[in-house]
Amino acid sequence: MMTMDKDARDAGILFLNEIGLDPGIDHMSAMRIIDHIHKKGGQIEKFFSICGALPSPEAADNPLRYKFSWSPRGVILASRNSALYLKNSQRIFVGPAVLFKDRFSYNFPGIGEMEVYPNRDSMSYIDIYGIPETKTIYRGTFRYKVGARLLIS
């Protein structure tokens, strides 16, 4: 998309790309927050963007606790990607074979424990989001913990 930007502008063409949940809404909300902080003179020390299209807890009724909202093939192929992120100024590379081993838990109010695993190349978003000052940038995906009991409130 970036390589076609100038040609599209010169031709008066508008491309609408990455306008769903992820990518899309996540980028817009990230830029709104980052721009607000920068306009106030602040800096971004740590940036986390975590997203997931999860079924309602009562519908998470299969062993993976996941409903395919897009191509099942695409989901499986995405799970074979590597990941790269920055943590406390250290570049962390995660190969596809260990992608789901590099995860952390997050207790989501009203839902319970969720797993978070890294999503592809977070490092490229340092420039895209204009936050060269950050020491941590992590883009990840929420998933229900397999075998965990979900809270339904």
C-alpha positions in Angstrom: 0.0 0.0 0.0 2.8 2.4 0.9 4.5 1.9 -2.5 1.2 2.8 -4.3 0.5 5.9 -2.1 2.1 8.6 -4.3 0.6 7.2 -7.5 -2.9 6.9 -5.9 -2.7 10.5 -4.6 -1.5 11.8 -8.0 -4.4 10.0 -9.7 -6.9 11.3 -7.1 -7.7 7.7 -5.9 -8.6 6.8 -2.3 -7.7 3.3 -1.1 -9.5 2.1 2.0 -7.4 -0.6 3.6 -7.1 -2.1 7.0 -10.5 -0.8 8.2 -11.8 -3.7 10.2 -11.1 -4.5 13.8 -7.5 -5.7 13.4 -6.1 -4.1 11.4 -8.1 -1.0 11.4 -9.8 0.2 14.6 -6.7 -0.8 16.5 -4.5 1.6 14.4 -7.0 4.5 14.7 -7.3 4.2 18.4 -3.5 3.8 18.8 -2.9 7.0 16.8 -5.6 8.9 18.7 -3.9 8.1 22.1 -0.3 8.6 20.8 -1.1 11.9 19.2 -2.9 13.1 22.4 0.1 12.2 24.6 2.6 13.8 22.2 0.5 17.0 21.9 0.6 17.3 25.7 4.4 17.0 25.6 4.5 13.4 26.8 6.3 10.4 25.5 5.4 6.8 25.1 7.6 4.5 27.2 5.6 1.3 26.6 3.0 0.5 24.0 0.8 -2.6 24.0 -1.9 -3.2 21.4 -3.8 -6.4 22.1 -6.8 -7.5 20.1 -8.9 -10.5 19.6 -12.2 -11.4 17.9 -13.4 -13.8 20.6 -16.8 -15.5 20.8 -18.9 -14.8 23.8 -17.8 -17.1 26.7 -20.9 -19.3 26.4 -20.2 -19.9 22.7 -16.5 -20.9 23.3 -17.6 -24.5 23.3 -14.9 -26.3 21.4 -11.5 -27.6 22.5 -9.7 -24.5 21.1 -12.4 -22.2 22.6 -12.3 -20.2 19.3 -14.8 -19.5 16.6 -13.5 -18.8 13.1 -14.7 -15.3 12.2 -12.5 -15.4 9.0 -10.9 -18.1 6.9 -9.9 -21.0 9.1 -7.0 -21.5 6.7 -5.9 -17.9 7.3 -6.1 -18.5 11.1 -3.9 -21.6 10.8 -1.4 -19.9 8.5 -1.2 -16.9 10.8 -0.3 -19.2 13.7 2.8 -20.3 11.6 4.3 -16.7 11.6 7.2 -15.6 13.6 7.0 -12.5 15.9 9.3 -9.6 16.7 8.8 -7.1 19.5 10.7 -4.7 21.7 10.8 -5.3 25.5 12.7 -2.9 27.7 14.9 -1.9 24.7 15.7 -5.5 23.8 14.5 -7.0 20.5 12.7 -10.3 21.0 12.4 -12.7 18.1 10.0 -15.6 18.4 10.2 -18.3 15.8 7.0 -20.0 14.5 7.7 -23.3 16.3 7.5 -21.5 19.7 5.0 -18.7 19.0 2.4 -20.0 21.4 5.0 -20.7 24.1 5.9 -17.0 24.2 2.7 -15.8 25.9 1.5 -14.1 29.1 -1.7 -14.1 31.0 -4.0 -11.2 31.5 -7.0 -11.2 33.9 -9.7 -9.5 31.9 -12.5 -8.2 34.3 -15.7 -10.1 33.9 -14.2 -12.8 31.7 -11.2 -14.2 33.6 -7.7 -15.2 32.6 -6.8 -14.7 28.9 -3.6 -15.7 27.1 -1.8 -13.1 25.0 0.7 -14.1 22.3 2.8 -11.9 20.0 1.5 -10.9 16.6 4.1 -10.7 13.8 6.4 -7.7 13.5 5.7 -5.1 16.3 8.9 -3.3 15.6 7.8 -1.8 12.3 5.1 0.1 14.2 7.6 2.3 16.0 8.0 4.3 12.8 4.5 3.9 11.6 3.1 5.2 14.9 5.9 7.8 15.3 7.1 6.7 18.7 10.9 6.4 18.4 11.1 7.0 22.2 9.4 3.8 23.2 11.4 1.1 25.1 8.6 -1.5 24.7 6.3 -2.1 21.8 4.1 -5.3 21.6 1.2 -6.1 19.3 -0.5 -9.3 20.4 -3.6 -11.4 20.2 -6.0 -12.3 23.1 -7.2 -15.9 23.3 -9.2 -17.8 25.9 -6.9 -20.1 27.9 -7.5 -23.6 26.8 -8.9 -25.5 29.8 -9.6 -22.4 31.9 -13.0 -21.7 33.4 -14.6 -18.6 32.0 -16.5 -16.2 34.2 -19.8 -15.0 32.8 -21.2 -11.9 34.4 
